[in-house]
């Protein structure tokens, strides 16, 4: 009897985890897709990237944020193709894992991975996806793209993310994350 109750409890936890991450993924898309004119391209202001703050506090949200990024890149009206869909999602996953582990030691340093990883990975491939046919990509263009993506991510996380960290530190909200 106890074994059945334990399995039932485990099933509820798994269902809660899947549903919660589904909601997180949907929110990422909702906070990205309507703002496509500023969410895609060399200067990316994705309001959904504020969710990176939650990854500092919760390992369990990494799948939802990564899936949300995947879907948002998949439905990008500019359709940058599989490199962006996979590359951007992989960058989000890597940044999330690093933010979690770094954030366990220092919440403020947990902000660095989304800035650095997105700047390097997304900023590194965007010039190649956005170049006009017949044109070539220069090292300067790649470096500028990396700085642009990292800079826009940094501004977003500093302006919206820092206050969110303060709120989560002062409230019980962080304890309610999976």
MILO-742335 format. One line per 10 residues: number of its first residue (from 1); their letters; for each residue x, y, z of C-alpha. Coordinates in steps of 0.25 Angstrom, whole numbers, padded with zeros to 4 digits. Example, Ala and Ser with C-alpha at 12.3 -4.5 7.8 and 13.67 -1.06 7.14 Angstrom:
<nodes>
1) AS) 0049,-0018,0031 ~ 0055,-0004,0029
</nodes>
This chain:
<nodes>
1) XXXXXXXXXX) 0000,0000,0000 ~ 0011,0010,0004 ~ 0018,0006,-0010 ~ 0006,0010,-0017 ~ 0004,0023,-0010 ~ 0019,0026,-0012 ~ 0017,0024,-0027 ~ 0005,0033,-0027 ~ 0013,0044,-0021 ~ 0024,0042,-0031
11) XXXXXXXXXX) 0014,0043,-0042 ~ 0008,0055,-0037 ~ 0022,0062,-0036 ~ 0026,0058,-0050 ~ 0012,0063,-0055 ~ 0014,0076,-0048 ~ 0028,0077,-0053 ~ 0024,0075,-0068 ~ 0012,0084,-0066 ~ 0020,0095,-0059
21) XXXXXXXXXX) 0031,0095,-0070 ~ 0020,0095,-0081 ~ 0015,0108,-0075 ~ 0029,0114,-0074 ~ 0032,0110,-0089 ~ 0018,0116,-0093 ~ 0022,0129,-0085 ~ 0035,0130,-0092 ~ 0028,0130,-0105 ~ 0017,0140,-0101
31) XXXXXXXXXX) 0028,0149,-0096 ~ 0036,0148,-0109 ~ 0027,0146,-0121 ~ 0019,0158,-0120 ~ 0032,0167,-0119 ~ 0038,0160,-0132 ~ 0043,0174,-0137 ~ 0052,0175,-0125 ~ 0054,0160,-0121 ~ 0061,0155,-0133
41) XXXXXXXXXX) 0074,0160,-0140 ~ 0087,0166,-0135 ~ 0081,0175,-0124 ~ 0072,0165,-0117 ~ 0063,0170,-0106 ~ 0055,0158,-0102 ~ 0047,0161,-0090 ~ 0046,0146,-0088 ~ 0061,0146,-0085 ~ 0058,0152,-0071
51) XXXXXXXXXX) 0053,0137,-0068 ~ 0068,0134,-0067 ~ 0068,0140,-0053 ~ 0059,0128,-0049 ~ 0070,0118,-0054 ~ 0079,0124,-0043 ~ 0069,0119,-0033 ~ 0064,0106,-0039 ~ 0069,0095,-0047 ~ 0055,0090,-0050
61) XXXXXXXXXX) 0052,0102,-0059 ~ 0063,0100,-0069 ~ 0055,0090,-0078 ~ 0044,0100,-0079 ~ 0052,0112,-0082 ~ 0060,0104,-0092 ~ 0048,0099,-0099 ~ 0042,0113,-0099 ~ 0054,0118,-0106 ~ 0054,0106,-0116
71) XXXXXXXXXX) 0039,0109,-0120 ~ 0041,0125,-0120 ~ 0053,0123,-0130 ~ 0045,0112,-0138 ~ 0033,0122,-0140 ~ 0043,0134,-0143 ~ 0036,0142,-0154 ~ 0050,0144,-0160 ~ 0052,0129,-0160 ~ 0067,0128,-0158
81) XXXXXXXXXX) 0066,0113,-0159 ~ 0072,0101,-0152 ~ 0085,0108,-0148 ~ 0077,0118,-0140 ~ 0067,0109,-0134 ~ 0077,0099,-0129 ~ 0088,0109,-0126 ~ 0080,0118,-0119 ~ 0073,0107,-0111 ~ 0087,0101,-0108
91) XXXXXXXXXX) 0092,0114,-0103 ~ 0080,0116,-0094 ~ 0082,0102,-0088 ~ 0097,0104,-0086 ~ 0094,0118,-0079 ~ 0084,0112,-0071 ~ 0092,0101,-0065 ~ 0104,0110,-0063 ~ 0095,0121,-0056 ~ 0089,0110,-0047
101) XXXXXXXXXX) 0103,0105,-0042 ~ 0109,0119,-0041 ~ 0097,0125,-0035 ~ 0097,0115,-0024 ~ 0110,0121,-0019 ~ 0107,0136,-0023 ~ 0094,0140,-0029 ~ 0100,0153,-0035 ~ 0110,0145,-0043 ~ 0099,0136,-0048
111) XXXXXXXXXX) 0095,0147,-0057 ~ 0108,0146,-0065 ~ 0105,0133,-0073 ~ 0093,0137,-0081 ~ 0101,0150,-0085 ~ 0114,0143,-0088 ~ 0108,0130,-0094 ~ 0097,0137,-0103 ~ 0108,0147,-0107 ~ 0118,0137,-0111
121) XXXXXXXXXX) 0109,0127,-0118 ~ 0097,0135,-0123 ~ 0105,0147,-0126 ~ 0115,0138,-0133 ~ 0106,0131,-0143 ~ 0096,0143,-0146 ~ 0105,0150,-0156 ~ 0106,0138,-0164 ~ 0091,0136,-0164 ~ 0088,0151,-0167
131) XXXXXXXXXX) 0098,0154,-0178 ~ 0093,0157,-0191 ~ 0096,0148,-0202 ~ 0109,0152,-0209 ~ 0114,0158,-0197 ~ 0124,0153,-0187 ~ 0125,0153,-0172 ~ 0137,0160,-0166 ~ 0143,0157,-0152 ~ 0139,0172,-0149
141) XXXXXXXXXX) 0124,0168,-0152 ~ 0125,0156,-0143 ~ 0131,0163,-0132 ~ 0121,0174,-0133 ~ 0110,0164,-0133 ~ 0115,0157,-0121 ~ 0116,0170,-0113 ~ 0102,0175,-0118 ~ 0096,0162,-0113 ~ 0103,0162,-0100
151) XXXXXXXXXX) 0101,0176,-0098 ~ 0086,0176,-0100 ~ 0085,0163,-0091 ~ 0093,0171,-0080 ~ 0084,0183,-0081 ~ 0071,0175,-0080 ~ 0077,0166,-0068 ~ 0082,0178,-0061 ~ 0069,0187,-0063 ~ 0059,0176,-0061
161) XXXXXXXXXX) 0067,0164,-0055 ~ 0074,0171,-0043 ~ 0061,0176,-0037 ~ 0055,0162,-0039 ~ 0066,0156,-0031 ~ 0064,0166,-0020 ~ 0049,0162,-0020 ~ 0052,0147,-0020 ~ 0063,0148,-0009 ~ 0053,0156,0000
171) XXXXXXXX) 0041,0147,-0002 ~ 0037,0133,-0002 ~ 0036,0132,-0017 ~ 0049,0125,-0019 ~ 0044,0114,-0010 ~ 0032,0111,-0019 ~ 0040,0108,-0031 ~ 0042,0094,-0035
</nodes>
